[in-house]
């Protein structure tokens, strides 16, 4: 059983601001920090730090070779990372005093993934292997189809949720990891609909899916294709930067599933990991190691998981 994350790598420029800039407003930032990021990159780091043997496929520009070193340090295999002649993916991130963020992304090399890249990366994978995808690279529709054809377990985090998903066949997906806004769009419901209604509508539309629905400060819900449901609140901390919280949660929860843990246990582990993450600055640097997460006694903090 192997795990391949085929995803994005970004150079993140994170600006600390008093509040997120509004239309027409010019703000003076308090500081700027440079981080390695991208949803694929962050989820690969989280999977590796959670203990899953992980490989990564994607593309990086001539300005982003340094993005590979953090992955190497975590033991992530990089055989199918291609270097292009252009620029790497970039993200401009605002983080306000409450830890909230807004993000502007330039795809760069992430938008250069071809069908040949996909075929080369998936050539040695098959039934029993896991393919982890997001929506920050090109050829996502082809990746979904090829992953299904090869019998891999396909995990999709369709973020950012945009028109690029229109040509994607969700019938090729096994596990769908979404937030409320993304799930509501998939179900054709309004953003403010109760999460129970959103989850029911998504499962009715795609009954074959296992669905992880993240609810921000209200925790997360996982319902498998058989209708078994597990829920978990958040592990509360003082928020400093929420940039990689979702990717950290995804990586840790998925690592638990791959290891055969019950969904309820994997949810709690992921909640603790993402709680630690939001208490730190940066994207991938904020993701904790498994030893840090395991050092927290779940029984002792059980009453801190709030919904």
N, C-alpha and C positions, 0 to 999 in steps of 0.2 A: 504494500500500500504506500503510494507516494503522493505528495502534494505539490502541485504546480500553480503558482500565482502568475497569471499572465496579465500584467497591468502597467500602471503608469509610474514614472519617476519624475519628480519635480524639484526644482530649486525654489524653495519657499523663502520669500522675503516678508517677515512678520513685523508689522508696525504696531506699537503700543499707542493707543489713543484714549482720550477721556470718554468719548462715545463714538459709535460708528457714524461715519460721514453720511450726511443726507444729500439729496440731489441739489446741486448748485453750491454746496458748502465746501470751503477749504479749511482743512484742519492742520495744525502743527503737531506732528507725532512726537511722543515722548522719547522713543527709541526705535531702532531697527535692528533686527537680528536675522542672520542667514541660517536656514535649516535645510536638511534633506527631507523631502516629503513626496507627496503623491499617494493616492489611495492604495494603489497596488503595493508601492514601497512600504507604506505604513502597515498594511495588513500582513505582508511578508515578515516584517520585523516582529510584529505581535505574535504571529504563528511560531516563529523561531524561538522567541523568548518564552513562549508558553510551553515549549518542548516538542513541537512538531518538526520533523525533518522536512525541510522546505526547499523547493527550487523556484527560480524566478525567470520569467521571460518578458522581454520588452525591448525598448529602444532608448538610447541616450545620445545627446548631441556632443559635439566636440568640447562644449563648455561644461559638461556634466560628468566627466570621468570620476570625479570625487564622490559621486553618488553611489558608486559600486562598492567602495571600501567598507562603509557601515554594514552592508549586506554580507560581505565576506567575513567580517568580524563575528557576525551572528551564525556563521556556518551555512548561509544560504548559497545554493549552487547557482551559478550564473552562466552556464553553458550557452543559453539561448538569449542572451542580451546582445543586441546589435548596436554598433555605434554608427551614427549617421554623420553626414557632413554639415548638418544644420545645427540649430540650437536645441537645447533640451527643453522639456516642459518647464513652465514657470508658474508660480502662484504668488499673487500679492494679497496678503492677509492683514486685515485690521483686527485687533483684539482690544476690546474696551476694558474699563476698570472692573466690570462685573465678570469678565472672562468670556463674554460673548464674542462671536467673530463673524466676519463676512469675507468671502474669498473670490478673487478674480483669477481665472486660469487661462494661460496660453498653452495649447496642446504641444506645440513644438514637435520633438521627435516622437512623442506618444501618438501623434496623428499620422505617423508614417508606417504603421504596421500593415503588412501585406498578407495576402493569402499564402504566399510562399513562406513567410515568417511563421505563420500559424502551423502549416504542414510540417515544417522542420522541427518546431518545438514539440509538437504532439506525436512525432513519429514513433517514439519509444514508449508511449503511454497507452493504457487500455483499461479494461474492466478492473475494478478495484482501486483505481487511482482517482484522485480528486483534482478538479480544475476550478480555480477560484478566480472570478472575474468581477470587474467593476465597469463603469461607463466613462472612462477617461482615455480610452485608446480607440484607434480605428479598427475595422474588421471585426467588431464585436459580434455581429450577426453570424459571420462565418465561424468564429470561435465557438459559438453556442452549437451550431450544427455539427462541426467536426468533433467537439467533445461528446455529443450525444452519439454520433456514429461510431466512435471508438469505445463506447460503453463506460465512459468516465462518469463519476458523480459530479455534476455541474452545480456550482454555487455561484449565484449572481447577486451582487449588491448594485442595483441599477441607479447609481449616483455618480454624477448629477442626473436628475431625471429630465430628459429633453427629447427632442425630435429624433435623435439618433437611435432611440429605442423602438421607433415605429416599425422598422424592418426586422426586429428581433422576434424570434419564435420562443415564447415563454414555455412552450411545450417541451423544449430541450433542457429546461432547468429542473433540477431536483430540489434545491434549497434556495429560497428567496429571502434575502436579508434586506429589510426596508424600514424606513421610518414612517411616521403617520402620514406625512404629506405625500411621500412617494406611493404608499399603499393606497391612499384615497384616490390618487390619480389613476392608478391601475384599476381600481374598482369602479371608477366613474362617480365617486361621491365627493362631497364638499370637504374642505380641509377640517372643518369643525365637527364632523360626524364623530360619534362615540367610537372608541377603538374597537369595541366588540362588534359594531356594525361593519366597520372597515375590514376587520379580520374575517368575518363571516362572508362578506362580499368577495374578497380575494379568494378565499377557499372555494366558494361556489363557482367562481369563474375558472379557477385552476385547481381542481380537486386533487391532482397528483402531487401538488407541492407540499413540502415542509416549509413553514413560514415563521421567520423570526421578525417580530414587529417591535421596534424600539420606540419608547415613549418619552424620551428626554428625561426630565426630572422625576417622571412617574415610573421609570423602570423599563421592563421589557416583558414580552409574552412570546412563547414559542408554541406553535401547534403543528403537530406532524400530520402526515396525510391520512392517518387513521383517526384523527380527531382528538388525540391525547394532547392536553394543554398543560404547560408549566408557566408560572409567572414568578417574577422577582422584582423587587424594588431597587432603588439605587443605594449605593454605599455612600452616605453623605460626607462631603469634605468641603473645605473652602475652595471655590473655583478660582483658578488663576488663568487657565487657557484651555478651552474646550476643543481646540483644533483637531486633535487626533482621537478624541474620546470614542467616536463611533467605530473607527478602524481598530482601535485597541479592543473594544468589546467584540467586534466581529472575529478578530484573530483568536482571542482567548476562547470564545464560545465554540468556534469551529474546531480548535485544537482539542477541546473536551469531547466533542462529538466524534472526531476521528479516533480518539483514544478509547472510545466506547463508554464514556461516562454518561450517566443519566442526564437528560436535558436540564432537570432541576438543579443538579450540582454544577453543570457547566455554566448555567445562567449566573449562579452566585459567584463563581470564580471570575467570570467576565465582568460582573458588576464591581467586584473589589478592584480588579485590574484597571477598569476605566475610571473608577473613583480616584485611584492613585494618579492616573494619567492627568486628570483635569486639575490636580493640585500642583502640577508642574508646567513650566513653559516649554513651548516648542511642540512639534509634531512627533516624529519618531523618538527624539530624546526623552519624551515624557512617558513612553511606554515602559512599564516595569518588567523586571525579570520574574520568572516563576518563583524563585526563592523568596522574593519580596512579597508576592501575593500569598504564598503558602505560610509565610511567617505570621499572617493575621489569622487568629483563631476564629473560625466561622461560628462556633457555638457561642463564643464570648460576644460576638458582634451581631448575633442574629436579630436582636431588637433594633439594630440600626438600619436594617434594610427597610426603607420607607416607600410607600406608594401614595 
